Amino acid sequence: MNRSAGLVGLFLVLGGLSVFLWKAVVLELPLIATDAEGLWRIELEITARGTGRRGSLRAPLPSTGRGQVVFDERSAADRLLFTIRTEDGNRIGVFSGRLAGVHQVVHGFRVQLSEVTTPLPSHITRQPSPELLARSGSSTRDFPSDAPEVKTFLEGLWPSIPENRLDCLRTLFSFVSDEIATVPSSSDDALLTLTAREGSAIGKSRLLVTVLRAVGLPARTVLGLQLVEGQPPFTTQWVETWVDGEWVPMSPIDGFFATRPANLVALRTGSLTEIEATAVAAVGHRYHALRERLRDPVSGGFFEGASEDWQPLPGPRRQNPHMHLVEALLALVEVAPDCGALRDARALVELLGARWPRGCSTSVGASASMRTAVCSIKSTAMVSRWCRPSGSGLKPSASKR
């Protein structure tokens, strides 16, 4: 091999490694096939009938943040121009242009979800900035924290507001969660919800934000999606309050406190508006979601292919792809030791060890590097030879060596 060919090969390797590190470190994309619990493909579909004038369709888009990694975003604008803007810290997708006839626009993305837990401190040591108080601590139309009704309510709880705001937080959350009835047909207004002791999900969320702001705790609503396998996703809302530099999630409807479940996608903070439109006679929208299944829950291992809508393709699980996946996972451990690759590699080795018992006299498709890699995993079966199984879901591939 001449020198120029070697340099080209080196540059290709370095280029591939730089792309890998950029995706893994900068974009924080999932590096390996993940369990079905956290990986989803979501699509927003908006249908609008325009008036023939120029206008726009606006929708909140999720951002990568705590508990969610958003990637692989795609859109179809249907004769309109699509742009993404940042407003008040939220990403907004805007489809703009002349709205004539019926338009069907789509924005899709994949998201990796995980549970978000925010332990509360024993006492508050950091105070919110004036900017934060102006944005999430002031009285507004939706959150009338300075209303006389709120003051009277707080005086009924405490003669004077306790200095320990964490006690206030727990007391107010319990009151709105347990003593305010959730009635879907009831009011979305915070004060009407407080007076009637019942309100819609939005009304209860707005009331919690209102009373938290009234005791000096910055708070805001969060618009999101709740994902349930086998059901269409539906929009939901919860509350976040700022405590000691962290936004603490809680829901007076679903009952979670300081922990956000792993089936929630945050779309925007502050506003609960889903779709905004101008120059349209009618508009509707819906979300689609599909949990991406890459693992085979029956035979173990991974599916080797999927359709465009991420349904597993039929066919046996073969030996060689899983062997190479183990090698790739072990290589990944060297650069990202805490990403869970070693755990996944160990599970695959145990699976292969069960399906290809030791003591076989024929090595089928197992390279020396593979045997070395497998044996480097501690506390697993020492699988050094791969033999044809009987009646297993995994099918060994023929060796060409």
FENMO-V291136 format. One record per pair of residues at least 12 apart in sequence whose ideal C-beta (glycine too) atoms are under 10 Angstrom apart, sorted by the first residue. I is the first residue (numbers start at 1). J is the second residue. D is the distance in whole Angstrom. If there is no record, write none. Layout:
<<I J D> <I J D>>
This chain:
<<17 335 9> <20 332 9> <20 335 8> <21 335 8> <21 336 10> <23 71 9> <24 332 9> <24 335 8> <24 336 6> <24 339 8> <25 335 9> <25 336 9> <27 64 8> <27 69 8> <27 70 10> <27 71 6> <28 64 7> <28 69 5> <28 70 10> <28 71 8> <28 112 9> <29 64 10> <29 69 7> <29 70 10> <29 71 5> <29 72 8> <29 110 9> <29 112 8> <30 69 7> <30 71 8> <30 110 9> <30 112 5> <30 339 9> <31 328 9> <31 329 9> <31 332 6> <31 335 9> <31 336 7> <31 339 6> <31 340 9> <31 341 7> <32 294 9> <32 302 10> <32 325 8> <32 328 8> <32 329 7> <32 332 7> <32 336 10> <32 339 7> <32 340 8> <32 341 6> <32 344 6> <32 345 9> <33 292 9> <33 293 10> <33 294 4> <33 295 7> <33 302 6> <33 303 9> <33 325 8> <33 329 10> <33 344 8> <34 112 7> <34 114 10> <34 292 8> <34 294 7> <34 295 8> <34 340 9> <34 344 9> <35 291 10> <35 292 10> <35 293 9> <35 294 8> <35 295 6> <35 297 10> <35 340 10> <35 344 10> <36 229 8> <36 291 5> <36 292 7> <36 293 5> <36 294 8> <36 295 7> <36 297 8> <37 113 8> <37 114 9> <37 115 10> <37 229 10> <37 262 7> <37 263 9> <37 291 8> <38 67 10> <38 68 9> <38 69 9> <38 111 9> <38 112 5> <38 113 5> <38 114 6> <38 115 9> <38 262 6> <38 263 9> <38 291 9> <38 292 9> <39 69 10> <39 110 7> <39 111 8> <39 112 5> <39 113 8> <39 290 10> <39 291 7> <39 292 4> <39 293 9> <39 294 8> <39 310 9> <40 68 10> <40 109 9> <40 110 7> <40 111 5> <40 112 8> <40 113 7> <40 225 9> <40 227 6> <40 229 9> <40 233 9> <40 263 9> <40 265 8> <40 289 6> <40 290 7> <40 291 6> <40 292 7> <40 310 10> <41 72 8> <41 108 7> <41 109 8> <41 110 5> <41 111 8> <41 288 8> <41 289 7> <41 290 5> <41 291 8> <41 292 6> <41 309 8> <41 310 6> <42 62 8> <42 70 9> <42 107 9> <42 108 7> <42 109 6> <42 110 7> <42 111 6> <42 225 7> <42 227 8> <42 233 7> <42 265 7> <42 287 6> <42 288 7> <42 289 5> <42 290 8> <43 74 9> <43 75 10> <43 76 10> <43 106 6> <43 107 7> <43 108 4> <43 109 8> <43 233 10> <43 286 9> <43 287 7> <43 288 4> <43 289 8> <43 290 8> <44 59 6> <44 60 9> <44 61 8> <44 75 9> <44 93 8> <44 105 9> <44 106 7> <44 107 5> <44 108 7> <44 109 9> <44 225 9> <44 233 10> <44 267 9> <44 274 9> <44 275 9> <44 285 7> <44 286 8> <44 287 6> <44 288 8> <45 76 9> <45 104 7> <45 105 8> <45 106 5> <45 107 9> <45 108 9> <45 284 9> <45 285 6> <45 286 6> <45 287 8> <45 288 7> <46 58 10> <46 59 7> <46 78 9> <46 93 9> <46 95 7> <46 103 8> <46 104 7> <46 105 5> <46 106 8> <46 107 8> <46 274 10> <46 275 6> <46 277 8> <46 280 10> <46 283 7> <46 284 7> <46 285 4> <46 286 9> <47 78 10> <47 102 7> <47 103 7> <47 104 5> <47 105 8> <47 106 10> <47 282 8> <47 283 7> <47 284 5> <47 285 7> <47 286 9> <48 78 9> <48 80 9> <48 95 9> <48 99 6> <48 101 10> <48 102 7> <48 103 5> <48 104 8> <48 105 8> <48 275 9> <48 277 6> <48 279 9> <48 280 5> <48 281 8> <48 282 7> <48 283 4> <48 284 8> <48 285 9> <49 99 8> <49 100 9> <49 101 7> <49 102 5> <49 103 8> <49 280 6> <49 281 5> <49 282 5> <49 283 7> <49 284 9> <50 79 10> <50 80 10> <50 97 9> <50 98 7> <50 99 3> <50 100 5> <50 101 6> <50 102 8> <50 103 6> <50 277 9> <50 278 10> <50 279 6> <50 280 6> <50 281 7> <50 282 9> <50 283 9> <51 98 10> <51 99 7> <51 100 8> <51 278 9> <51 279 5> <51 280 6> <51 281 5> <51 282 10> <52 98 7> <52 99 7> <52 100 5> <52 101 8> <52 279 8> <52 281 9> <53 98 7> <53 99 7> <53 100 8> <53 278 8> <53 279 4> <53 280 9> <54 96 8> <54 97 7> <54 98 5> <54 99 7> <54 100 10> <54 278 9> <54 279 6> <55 80 9> <55 95 9> <55 96 7> <55 97 8> <55 98 8> <55 99 5> <55 277 7> <55 278 4> <55 279 2> <55 280 6> <56 80 8> <56 81 9> <56 83 10> <56 94 6> <56 95 6> <56 96 4> <56 97 8> <56 99 8> <56 276 8> <56 277 7> <56 278 6> <56 279 8> <56 280 9> <57 77 10> <57 80 7> <57 82 10> <57 93 8> <57 94 7> <57 95 4> <57 96 8> <57 97 10> <57 99 8> <57 103 8> <57 105 6> <57 275 7> <57 276 8> <57 277 5> <57 278 8> <57 279 9> <57 280 7> <57 283 7> <57 285 9> <58 85 9> <58 87 9> <58 92 6> <58 93 7> <58 94 5> <58 95 8> <58 96 9> <58 273 9> <58 274 10> <58 275 7> <58 276 4> <58 277 7> <58 278 9> <59 91 10> <59 92 7> <59 93 5> <59 94 8> <59 95 8> <59 105 9> <59 107 7> <59 267 9> <59 268 9> <59 273 9> <59 274 7> <59 275 6> <59 276 8> <59 277 9> <59 285 7> <60 87 10> <60 90 6> <60 91 7> <60 92 6> <60 93 8> <60 223 6> <60 224 9> <60 235 10> <60 266 9> <60 267 4> <60 268 4> <60 269 9> <60 271 8> <60 272 10> <60 273 8> <60 274 7> <60 275 9> <60 276 9> <61 73 8> <61 75 10> <61 84 6> <61 85 10> <61 86 10> <61 90 8> <61 91 4> <61 92 7> <61 93 5> <61 94 10> <61 107 7> <61 109 8> <61 267 7> <61 268 8> <62 90 9> <62 91 7> <62 109 7> <62 111 7> <62 224 8> <62 225 8> <62 265 6> <62 266 6> <62 267 5> <62 268 8> <63 86 9> <63 89 8> <63 90 8> <63 91 5> <63 266 8> <63 267 9> <63 268 9> <63 269 10> <64 91 10> <64 111 9> <64 112 9> <65 116 9> <65 247 10> <65 266 7> <65 269 10> <66 114 9> <66 116 5> <66 117 10> <66 118 8> <66 246 9> <66 247 8> <66 249 9> <66 260 8> <66 266 9> <67 111 10> <67 112 9> <67 113 6> <67 114 5> <67 115 7> <67 116 4> <67 117 9> <67 249 9> <67 260 6> <67 261 9> <67 262 7> <67 264 8> <67 265 9> <67 266 8> <68 111 5> <68 112 7> <68 113 5> <68 114 8> <68 116 8> <68 224 10> <68 260 10> <68 262 9> <68 264 9> <68 265 6> <68 266 7> <69 110 9> <69 111 7> <69 112 4> <69 113 8> <69 114 9> <70 91 9> <70 109 5> <70 110 7> <70 111 5> <70 112 8> <70 113 10> <70 265 8> <70 266 10> <71 109 7> <71 110 6> <71 111 8> <71 112 8> <72 108 8> <72 109 6> <72 110 4> <72 111 9> <73 91 10> <73 93 9> <73 107 7> <73 108 7> <73 109 4> <73 110 8> <73 111 10> <74 106 8> <74 107 7> <74 108 5> <74 109 7> <74 110 9> <75 93 7> <75 95 8> <75 105 7> <75 106 6> <75 107 4> <75 108 7> <75 109 9> <76 95 10> <76 104 8> <76 105 6> <76 106 4> <76 107 8> <76 108 9> <77 93 10> <77 95 6> <77 96 9> <77 97 8> <77 103 9> <77 105 6> <77 106 9> <77 107 9> <78 95 8> <78 97 10> <78 101 10> <78 102 9> <78 103 5> <78 104 5> <78 105 5> <78 106 8> <79 95 10> <79 97 7> <79 98 8> <79 99 9> <79 100 8> <79 101 9> <79 103 7> <79 105 9> <80 94 9> <80 95 4> <80 96 6> <80 97 4> <80 98 8> <80 99 8> <80 103 6> <80 105 6> <81 94 8> <81 95 7> <81 96 5> <81 97 5> <82 94 7> <82 95 5> <82 96 8> <82 97 9> <82 105 7> <82 106 10> <82 107 8> <83 95 8> <83 96 7> <84 107 9> <87 268 9> <87 270 10> <87 271 9> <88 135 8> <88 268 9> <88 269 8> <88 270 6> <88 271 8> <89 135 9> <89 268 9> <89 269 7> <89 270 8> <90 223 9> <90 266 10> <90 267 8> <90 268 4> <90 269 6> <90 270 7> <90 271 8> <91 267 9> <91 268 8> <92 268 8> <92 276 9> <93 105 9> <93 107 5> <94 276 9> <95 107 9> <95 277 9> <96 278 9> <96 279 10> <97 279 10> <98 279 8> <99 277 8> <99 278 8> <99 279 5> <99 280 6> <99 281 9> <99 283 10> <100 279 9> <102 282 9> <103 280 9> <103 283 9> <105 285 9> <106 288 9> <108 288 8> <109 265 9> <110 290 10> <110 292 7> <110 310 9> <111 225 9> <111 227 9> <111 265 6> <111 266 10> <111 289 9> <111 292 10> <112 262 10> <112 292 10> <113 227 8> <113 260 10> <113 261 9> <113 262 5> <113 263 7> <113 264 7> <113 265 7> <113 266 10> <114 260 9> <114 261 10> <114 262 5> <115 256 10> <115 259 6> <115 260 7> <115 261 6> <115 262 4> <115 263 9> <115 264 9> <116 247 9> <116 248 10> <116 249 6> <116 256 10> <116 258 9> <116 259 7> <116 260 4> <116 261 8> <116 262 8> <116 264 9> <116 266 9> <117 248 10> <117 249 9> <117 258 7> <117 259 5> <117 260 8> <118 240 9> <118 243 8> <118 244 10> <118 246 5> <118 247 7> <118 248 5> <118 249 7> <118 250 10> <118 257 10> <118 258 5> <118 259 7> <118 260 8> <119 246 9> <119 248 9> <119 258 7> <119 259 9> <120 166 6> <120 169 8> <120 170 9> <120 243 6> <120 244 8> <120 246 9> <120 248 7> <120 257 9> <120 258 6> <121 166 8> <121 243 7> <121 244 5> <121 245 9> <121 246 9> <122 164 10> <122 166 8> <123 163 10> <123 164 7> <123 165 9> <123 166 7> <123 244 9> <124 163 10> <124 164 8> <124 165 6> <124 166 7> <124 169 10> <124 217 9> <124 242 10> <124 243 6> <124 244 5> <124 245 10> <125 244 6> <125 245 9> <126 242 9> <126 243 9> <126 244 5> <126 245 5> <126 246 9> <127 216 9> <127 244 9> <127 245 10> <128 216 8> <128 217 8> <128 218 5> <128 242 6> <128 243 10> <128 244 10> <128 245 9> <129 218 9> <129 242 10> <132 218 5> <132 242 6> <133 213 9> <133 216 9> <133 218 6> <133 242 9> <134 218 10> <135 218 8> <135 220 8> <135 269 10> <135 270 8> <136 209 9> <136 212 10> <136 213 8> <136 217 9> <136 218 4> <136 219 6> <136 220 5> <136 221 10> <136 240 9> <136 241 9> <136 242 7> <136 247 9> <136 269 9> <136 270 8> <137 212 9> <137 213 5> <137 214 10> <137 216 7> <137 217 8> <137 218 4> <137 219 8> <137 220 9> <137 242 8> <138 213 7> <138 218 9> <139 210 8> <139 213 7> <139 214 8> <140 190 10> <140 206 10> <140 209 10> <140 210 9> <140 213 9> <141 189 10> <141 190 10> <142 188 9> <142 189 8> <142 190 7> <142 202 9> <142 205 10> <142 206 6> <142 209 8> <142 210 8> <142 221 8> <142 270 9> <142 271 9> <142 272 9> <143 190 6> <143 206 6> <143 207 9> <143 208 10> <143 209 5> <143 210 5> <143 211 9> <143 212 9> <143 213 6> <143 214 9> <143 219 8> <143 220 9> <143 221 9> <144 189 9> <144 190 6> <144 191 6> <144 194 10> <144 206 9> <144 210 6> <144 213 9> <144 214 9> <145 190 9> <145 209 8> <145 210 5> <145 211 7> <145 212 8> <145 213 4> <145 214 4> <145 215 9> <145 216 10> <145 219 9> <146 210 10> <146 213 9> <146 214 7> <147 190 8> <147 191 6> <147 194 9> <147 210 8> <147 214 9> <148 191 10> <149 190 9> <149 191 5> <149 192 10> <149 194 6> <149 195 7> <149 210 10> <150 190 8> <150 191 8> <150 194 7> <150 207 9> <150 210 6> <150 211 6> <150 213 9> <150 214 5> <150 215 10> <151 214 7> <152 194 10> <153 172 10> <153 175 9> <153 191 10> <153 194 6> <153 195 9> <153 207 10> <153 210 10> <153 211 7> <153 214 9> <154 168 9> <154 172 9> <154 211 7> <154 214 6> <154 215 7> <157 171 7> <157 172 8> <157 175 8> <157 211 9> <157 215 10> <158 171 8> <158 215 9> <161 214 9> <161 215 5> <161 216 8> <162 215 9> <165 212 9> <165 215 6> <165 216 6> <165 217 6> <165 241 9> <165 243 8> <165 244 10> <166 217 9> <166 243 7> <166 244 9> <167 215 10> <168 211 9> <168 212 8> <168 214 9> <168 215 5> <168 216 8> <168 217 7> <169 208 10> <169 212 7> <169 215 8> <169 217 6> <169 219 9> <169 241 6> <169 243 7> <169 248 8> <169 250 9> <169 257 9> <169 258 10> <170 257 8> <171 211 10> <171 215 9> <172 207 9> <172 208 7> <172 210 10> <172 211 5> <172 212 6> <172 214 9> <172 215 7> <172 217 9> <172 219 10> <172 241 9> <172 252 9> <173 208 7> <173 211 9> <173 212 8> <173 239 8> <173 241 9> <173 248 10> <173 250 6> <173 251 9> <173 252 7> <173 255 10> <173 257 6> <173 258 10> <174 252 9> <174 257 9> <175 194 10> <175 207 9> <175 208 9> <175 211 8> <175 252 9> <176 190 10> <176 193 9> <176 194 9> <176 199 9> <176 203 10> <176 204 6> <176 205 9> <176 206 10> <176 207 6> <176 208 5> <176 209 10> <176 210 10> <176 211 7> <176 212 9> <176 239 9> <176 250 10> <176 252 4> <176 253 9> <177 204 8> <177 208 8> <177 250 9> <177 251 8> <177 252 4> <177 253 8> <177 254 9> <177 255 6> <177 256 10> <177 257 8> <178 252 9> <178 255 9> <179 197 7> <179 198 10> <180 193 6> <180 194 8> <180 196 9> <180 197 6> <180 198 6> <180 199 6> <180 203 8> <180 204 6> <180 207 7> <180 208 9> <180 252 7> <180 253 10> <181 193 9> <181 196 9> <181 197 7> <181 198 4> <181 199 8> <181 204 9> <182 198 8> <182 199 7> <182 200 7> <182 201 6> <182 203 9> <182 204 6> <182 252 8> <182 253 6> <182 254 10> <183 196 9> <183 198 5> <183 199 7> <183 200 7> <183 201 9> <183 203 9> <183 204 10> <184 199 10> <184 200 6> <184 201 7> <184 202 10> <185 198 10> <185 200 7> <186 198 5> <186 199 5> <186 200 5> <186 201 10> <186 202 10> <186 203 6> <186 204 9> <187 199 6> <187 200 7> <187 202 9> <187 203 5> <187 206 10> <187 207 10> <188 200 5> <188 201 9> <188 202 4> <188 203 5> <188 204 9> <188 205 9> <188 206 7> <188 272 9> <189 202 9> <189 203 6> <189 206 7> <189 207 9> <190 202 9> <190 203 7> <190 204 9> <190 205 9> <190 206 4> <190 207 4> <190 208 9> <190 209 8> <190 210 4> <190 211 8> <191 203 9> <191 206 9> <191 207 8> <191 210 8> <192 206 10> <192 207 9> <193 205 9> <193 206 7> <193 207 5> <193 208 10> <193 210 9> <194 206 10> <194 207 6> <194 210 8> <194 211 8> <199 252 10> <199 253 10> <200 253 9> <201 236 7> <201 237 6> <201 238 9> <201 251 9> <201 252 9> <201 253 5> <201 254 9> <201 272 10> <202 221 8> <202 223 10> <202 236 10> <202 237 6> <202 253 9> <202 272 6> <203 252 10> <204 237 9> <204 239 9> <204 251 9> <204 252 5> <204 253 6> <205 219 10> <205 220 10> <205 221 5> <205 222 9> <205 223 10> <205 236 10> <205 237 5> <205 238 7> <205 239 5> <205 250 10> <205 251 8> <205 252 7> <205 253 7> <205 272 8> <206 221 7> <206 237 9> <206 239 9> <206 272 9> <207 239 10> <207 252 8> <208 221 9> <208 238 9> <208 239 5> <208 241 8> <208 250 8> <208 251 9> <208 252 5> <208 253 10> <209 221 6> <209 239 6> <209 240 9> <209 241 8> <209 252 10> <212 239 8> <212 240 10> <212 241 5> <212 242 9> <212 250 10> <213 241 9> <217 241 5> <217 242 7> <217 243 7> <217 248 10> <218 240 9> <218 241 7> <218 242 4> <218 243 9> <218 247 9> <219 239 6> <219 240 7> <219 241 4> <219 242 7> <219 243 10> <219 247 9> <219 248 9> <219 250 9> <220 239 7> <220 240 6> <220 241 8> <220 242 8> <220 247 8> <220 269 5> <220 270 6> <220 271 9> <221 237 6> <221 238 8> <221 239 6> <221 240 8> <221 268 9> <221 269 7> <221 270 7> <221 271 8> <221 272 6> <222 236 9> <222 237 6> <222 238 5> <222 239 7> <222 240 6> <222 247 9> <222 249 7> <222 251 9> <222 260 9> <222 264 9> <222 266 6> <222 267 8> <222 268 7> <222 269 5> <222 270 8> <222 271 10> <222 272 9> <223 235 7> <223 236 8> <223 237 6> <223 238 9> <223 265 10> <223 266 8> <223 267 5> <223 268 5> <223 269 8> <223 270 9> <223 271 7> <223 272 5> <223 273 8> <223 274 7> <224 236 6> <224 237 7> <224 238 7> <224 249 10> <224 260 9> <224 263 10> <224 264 5> <224 265 5> <224 266 5> <224 267 5> <224 268 8> <224 269 10> <224 272 10> <225 263 9> <225 264 7> <225 265 4> <225 266 8> <225 267 6> <225 287 6> <225 289 7> <226 238 10> <226 254 9> <226 261 8> <226 263 6> <226 264 6> <226 265 8> <226 289 10> <227 261 10> <227 262 9> <227 263 5> <227 264 8> <227 265 7> <227 287 9> <227 289 5> <227 290 10> <227 291 8> <228 263 7> <228 289 9> <228 291 10> <229 263 9> <229 289 9> <229 290 9> <229 291 5> <229 293 10> <230 291 9> <231 289 9> <232 286 7> <232 287 7> <232 288 7> <232 289 7> <233 263 9> <233 265 8> <233 286 9> <233 287 4> <233 288 7> <233 289 4> <233 290 10> <234 286 10> <234 287 8> <234 289 10> <235 265 10> <235 267 8> <235 272 8> <235 274 6> <235 285 10> <235 287 8> <236 251 8> <236 253 8> <236 254 8> <236 264 7> <236 265 10> <236 267 10> <236 272 10> <237 251 8> <237 253 8> <237 254 10> <237 267 10> <237 272 6> <238 250 7> <238 251 4> <238 252 8> <238 253 8> <238 254 7> <238 256 8> <238 260 7> <238 261 10> <238 264 7> <238 266 9> <239 251 7> <239 252 7> <239 253 10> <239 257 10> <240 260 9> <240 266 9> <240 269 7> <241 258 10> <243 258 9> <246 258 10> <247 260 10> <247 269 8> <248 260 9> <249 261 9> <249 264 8> <249 266 9> <251 264 9> <263 289 10> <263 291 10> <265 287 10> <265 289 9> <267 287 10> <274 287 10> <288 309 9> <290 309 6> <290 310 6> <290 311 8> <291 310 8> <292 306 8> <292 309 10> <292 310 5> <292 311 10> <293 306 8> <293 310 7> <293 311 8> <293 312 6> <294 306 7> <294 310 8> <294 312 8> <295 312 9> <295 344 10> <295 347 10> <296 312 7> <296 317 6> <296 351 10> <296 393 7> <296 394 9> <297 312 10> <298 317 10> <298 393 6> <299 316 8> <299 317 6> <299 351 9> <299 355 9> <299 392 7> <299 393 2> <299 394 6> <299 395 10> <300 317 8> <300 322 9> <300 347 8> <300 348 8> <300 350 9> <300 351 4> <300 352 9> <300 354 8> <300 355 8> <300 392 9> <300 393 7> <300 394 7> <301 317 5> <301 318 9> <301 319 10> <301 321 9> <301 322 5> <301 325 8> <301 347 9> <301 348 7> <301 351 6> <301 352 8> <301 355 9> <301 393 8> <301 394 6> <302 317 7> <302 321 8> <302 322 7> <302 325 7> <302 344 10> <302 348 8> <303 315 8> <303 317 8> <303 321 10> <304 316 9> <304 317 7> <304 318 7> <304 321 6> <304 322 9> <315 395 9> <316 392 9> <316 393 7> <316 394 7> <316 395 4> <316 396 10> <316 397 10> <317 351 9> <317 355 9> <317 392 9> <317 393 5> <317 394 4> <317 395 7> <318 365 9> <318 394 7> <318 395 5> <318 396 7> <318 397 5> <318 398 10> <319 352 7> <319 355 8> <319 356 7> <319 364 7> <319 365 6> <319 366 9> <319 386 6> <319 387 10> <319 388 9> <319 389 9> <319 394 6> <319 395 7> <319 396 4> <319 397 5> <319 398 10> <319 399 9> <320 364 9> <320 365 5> <320 366 9> <320 367 10> <320 370 9> <320 386 9> <320 396 8> <320 397 5> <320 398 9> <320 399 9> <321 394 10> <321 397 8> <322 348 6> <322 349 9> <322 351 8> <322 352 6> <322 355 9> <322 386 10> <322 394 7> <322 397 10> <323 348 8> <323 349 10> <323 352 7> <323 356 10> <323 365 7> <323 366 7> <323 367 8> <323 370 5> <323 371 10> <323 373 9> <323 374 8> <323 383 10> <323 386 7> <323 396 10> <323 397 9> <324 365 10> <324 367 10> <324 370 8> <325 344 8> <325 345 8> <325 348 6> <326 341 10> <326 344 9> <326 345 5> <326 346 9> <326 347 10> <326 348 5> <326 349 6> <326 351 10> <326 352 8> <326 370 7> <326 373 6> <326 374 7> <326 377 8> <326 383 10> <327 345 9> <327 367 9> <327 369 7> <327 370 6> <327 372 10> <327 373 5> <327 374 9> <328 341 8> <328 345 9> <328 373 10> <329 341 4> <329 342 7> <329 343 9> <329 344 6> <329 345 4> <329 346 9> <329 347 10> <329 348 7> <329 349 10> <329 373 9> <329 377 10> <330 342 8> <330 345 6> <330 349 10> <330 369 10> <330 370 10> <330 372 10> <330 373 5> <330 374 9> <330 376 7> <330 377 7> <331 345 10> <331 373 9> <332 344 9> <332 345 9> <333 345 7> <333 376 10> <333 377 10> <342 376 10> <342 377 7> <342 378 9> <345 373 8> <345 374 9> <345 376 9> <345 377 6> <345 380 9> <346 374 10> <346 377 5> <346 378 9> <346 379 7> <346 380 5> <346 381 10> <347 380 9> <348 374 9> <348 377 9> <348 380 9> <348 383 10> <349 373 9> <349 374 5> <349 375 9> <349 376 10> <349 377 5> <349 380 5> <349 381 7> <349 382 9> <349 383 6> <350 377 9> <350 379 10> <350 380 6> <350 381 6> <350 383 9> <351 381 10> <351 383 10> <351 392 10> <351 393 10> <351 394 7> <352 366 10> <352 370 10> <352 374 8> <352 380 10> <352 381 8> <352 383 6> <352 386 7> <352 389 10> <352 394 8> <352 396 10> <353 374 8> <353 380 7> <353 381 3> <353 382 8> <353 383 4> <353 384 10> <353 386 10> <354 381 8> <354 383 9> <354 389 9> <354 392 8> <354 394 9> <355 383 10> <355 386 9> <355 387 9> <355 388 10> <355 389 5> <355 390 10> <355 391 10> <355 392 5> <355 393 8> <355 394 5> <355 395 9> <355 396 9> <356 381 10> <356 383 7> <356 385 7> <356 386 4> <356 387 5> <356 388 8> <356 389 6> <356 392 9> <356 394 8> <356 396 7> <357 381 9> <357 383 9> <357 385 9> <357 386 10> <357 387 7> <357 389 8> <357 390 10> <358 381 7> <358 382 7> <358 383 7> <358 384 7> <358 385 7> <358 387 9> <359 385 8> <359 387 8> <360 384 10> <360 385 5> <360 386 8> <360 387 3> <360 388 8> <360 389 10> <361 385 8> <361 387 8> <362 385 7> <362 386 9> <362 387 6> <362 388 8> <362 396 10> <362 399 9> <363 384 8> <363 385 5> <363 386 6> <363 387 8> <363 399 8> <363 401 9> <364 385 8> <364 386 5> <364 387 6> <364 388 7> <364 396 5> <364 397 8> <364 398 7> <364 399 5> <364 401 10> <365 386 6> <365 396 7> <365 397 6> <365 398 7> <365 399 4> <365 400 8> <365 401 8> <366 383 9> <366 384 7> <366 385 6> <366 386 5> <366 387 10> <366 396 10> <366 399 8> <366 401 9> <367 399 10> <367 401 8> <368 384 10> <370 383 9> <370 384 9> <370 386 8> <371 383 8> <371 384 5> <371 385 8> <371 386 9> <372 384 9> <374 386 10> <386 399 9>>
